[in-house]
């Protein structure tokens, strides 16, 4: 709670000002956790359309707006940004600077709570640190540093004299052996239909993660990402704010472009001054095709399985879930089969997990696997562009394999 | 009372935080603020506990110290504690500074007359600029964090009192070049600069002077409050800073600074921007918002200064930074963004709105930004969401909704798709069809999911929200609506349990969808056998979609259904449908159905209702029925149908008391026919229908009077006089009590009392029939003689006014004159119903009157005649 901000809100909002209720009523009204079985006009109303995570709450007959809120890992994150004008009619969200600041704050609280946190004790410790951190990172409600971990370090780091031009996002300086760790992670999501009239879809997202242990206040680093010859270009590149400049070819490359020979395919140069902590230098996507993975089928939205005969060719089979755990290695044949006969019982309505895709005869197999030291795009860091001591590449994939015998949801192409 | 222990405080703070209002209302509430301040001085409490006490005063100063004197005292106390801290490292200095600032700013204390303000401000400024603030204020290791905190406090104070630091712009600028925490200083300077420009636009001390002012001007101990005062810088609700770059009327009037001022201003801004990369991304974003706001509308300030920053910022994934770029776009428009830049920004925004590496709330926000994108040359109306011109279908390819999306993403992308469909219709046919096909597929998929038996409610809700969205965006496109309507009908067929959603949708959508959807849904329902398990839903649906001229299909459905309405709930639902049909005017078959229900239903309440409806249908005309069953006028807010029904009946069927809607007056005498007839003039004050006027005679002097009926009266429209025949039992004047019963234009029946009408003695006069030819001379004499001996004879002096006897006779007695020899002699014979007579002989008039000889066969009228004759000259 920031009383000085509320005081300003009262003036700015004029007659449309609504005080923020106490925590209990506030959360109750937010209703992010509700799960109503019956039709309740207030929530199930067809005009009650939320197109953003910004809500209006009814507080004692008046409307509190805008409330930025979302639910993540069973926790509600909510903030109410200041709007420096009257609230009726609602100004467009885009004109309120507090919206992005509020969202950013919530993301960072969430990131902080769940970073390197193993269990509830860890979470509770972090929760207890939170008020102090917020006092540091956002005195008077103005967010100064979205990186709460930084603020924590800042409290502990009693620097006697900071030199001129010490960046606010860098708490101290590193002293020791210079070392740069880079890891490239690509996540692949693919929907394979095995049907002629529907194209398979896939999504490849890469993240380049840096940890630079370098001396000096503002060391300049440049790296370049390279692709193999005839590799598919990297697209939709979003970079960390510490990157100082970007080539226009990198800025404009996006997934709507047709992939042809003329497309810019690297090397992708990124000059930057790294912060102390580990950070995501950039994210990218690629349209590199995903090789087909053949798999068979899974059932949902039906009654319980009453009878099951099965035979797996490889790995261990978890009976209750019908999951085949393959283990660390693929078999040499690259083929795993699981055959069986399944009989379904009558469907009971309540408390069954519901799947939104398995409708009618549509079913799918969901495969998760990860491959070390491999990127689908072939993207790698040019080791000569920067002194590199450790490169680790990981690829994680999750594939959805759809039953080709039934209609399936498609995305626009 | 000594200081509380750590545990006691923890408990107390916990109780407070659980519900501040409840705690403050409790016995302990009042003392909390005082105890808190006194225990902060206690040496027994640990620093950690004190920090938690300060945290409370940061969050709830208004509860702890609710009025201005209390806030001033609290701030003073906090400052005392601060300066008395021993000069070793302490975790309390920063929170104490923050708390003192908060208490001053939020308590409305800040001002030149407040002692605490006058202590705090120089202290903060001294700490910030690294000057000696005396008496070893904290150890050296704390200097830097305290410096930052001081800047932050100053910024908050400047936010709450714009112009407060206007006099220190020069000082702050000079600090920017020196050693010190750059981030809080940059933000403070940017804010002070912006506020100064706002204040400047209202009053106008030299900007240059302020920017150039050196340290010396602040050396003295007194604070310069002039800018705060001049700018009457009490915060004012700001006009939206968005989107009008050109309008400039947003609190910042067009300033026309001198070239020198422009140079200084530009140097300051450039200085801030050049070092902005040293700020954290969120702070950079704030700086850009502030500077963008400051320079917007300022002539001679090319926003090109921002250009180098943009190149750096466009690549970022950081939410606040991209948002700040959009703010600059809105503030400067074409001056900063060429159309190529605009296209690039849109492209980046499109990428960010779907980038798989970003979280969902960010996607949604960017999608909103796309639809509210500040275009250089917007086409559509301001403030309405629309797809920007440069955002073609090609660019949106990745933003198409899919069934796999989260509901919020799906809806917001669907909105974009609808906008594209609406836009594209005229342009490329092929493309439009493609989009439309996709839209149809998507909706079909949503319906398919909603149709799943036992599926979650959220899926159904989503389907109806999507349908509503499409119907409201594309209401004028039959190509889209037709399949939508068919699809919804199929959905109902598959899952009647969704009836409440359908009813709600029908209530919300426009007529383009509502009317055809009603028709197909009605067909859908009535084609059912009327006895399946979903009967409850069918009836609910039918109550919504039934038409007035109840078709035979609807009625036969209801007839079949009636046999299966075993329990009370179903019967109620069935009757609701009947009620809906009644309201729309019923129809031939409905009466039979209601009669059947009145016999057949098991529930006695249901039978009663059916009978009531039948009676209503049989006795009330269509419009009246509509009013009786329509939404209650008396209590429109009641949600309960039963209550609403009762209220509706009450309003519709019970006669309401009202004020008189008409004025009645007695018109000129008619004096003809067998009975006296009162001629009534009517003037309507409001429109009335089916007016019935009832007359009651006081004292039973006359026989009961027939009511008078008027179909319709309107104000301003002349009405025929009303004729009211009187049947006197005695020839005597009387008063008529008048009541009006009528229907208002809204269909309510009302009753009103009108002022009583007097019936005068003369109103009863009737002439004798003309005597047969030749009998005239003896006619009067015959009557004259017949009066005695039963009757009475008298002589009366009738005063004459200036007009003379002839006028008097012609005005009042003309119809009754039997023989006249003007101007000297008149014989007058008056019939007084029921069966009396009055005979007058008017003789030669004298100077001021005329002697009248009179005879009557009813001596009881003598006093009335005397009064009448004497009153004639007065009434002239």
Interface residues (C-beta under 8 A of the other chain):
Chain A: X1 X2 X3 X4 X6 X7 X8 X11 X12 X13 X14 X22 X23 X24 X36 X37 X38 X39 X41 X43 X44 X45 X46 X47 X48 X49 X50 X51 X52 X53 X54 X68 X70 X84 X85 X86 X89 X91 X92 X93 X94 X95 X97 X99 X100 X101 X103 X104 X106 X107 X131 X132 X135 X139 X140 X142 X143 X144 X145 X146 X147 X158 X159 X160 X161 X162 X163 X164 X165 X166 X167 X168 X169 X187 X189 X203 X205 X207 X236 X237 X238 X239 X240 X241 X243 X244 X245 X246 X250 X251 X252 X254 X255 X256 X280 X283 X285 X301 X347 X349 X352 X354 X356 X357 X359 X360 X409 X410 X411 X412 X413
Chain B: X17 X18 X19 X20 X21 X51 X55 X58 X59 X60 X61 X62 X95 X98 X101 X102 X105 X106 X108 X140 X141 X144 X149 X152 X155 X156 X159 X160 X178 X179 X181 X182 X183 X184 X187 X234 X235 X236 X237 X238 X239 X240 X241 X242 X243 X275 X277 X278 X279 X280 X281 X282 X283 X284 X285 X286 X289 X311 X312 X313 X314 X315 X316 X317 X318 X319 X320 X321 X322 X323 X324 X326 X327 X330 X344 X347 X348 X350 X351 X352 X355 X356 X357 X358 X359 X360 X361 X362 X364 X365 X367 X368 X369 X372 X373 X374 X383 X394 X395 X397 X398 X400 X402 X403 X404 X408 X411 X412 X415 X438 X441 X445 X448 X449 X452 X453 X454 X455 X456 X457 X459 X460 X461 X464 X465 X467 X468 X469 X500 X501 X504 X505 X508
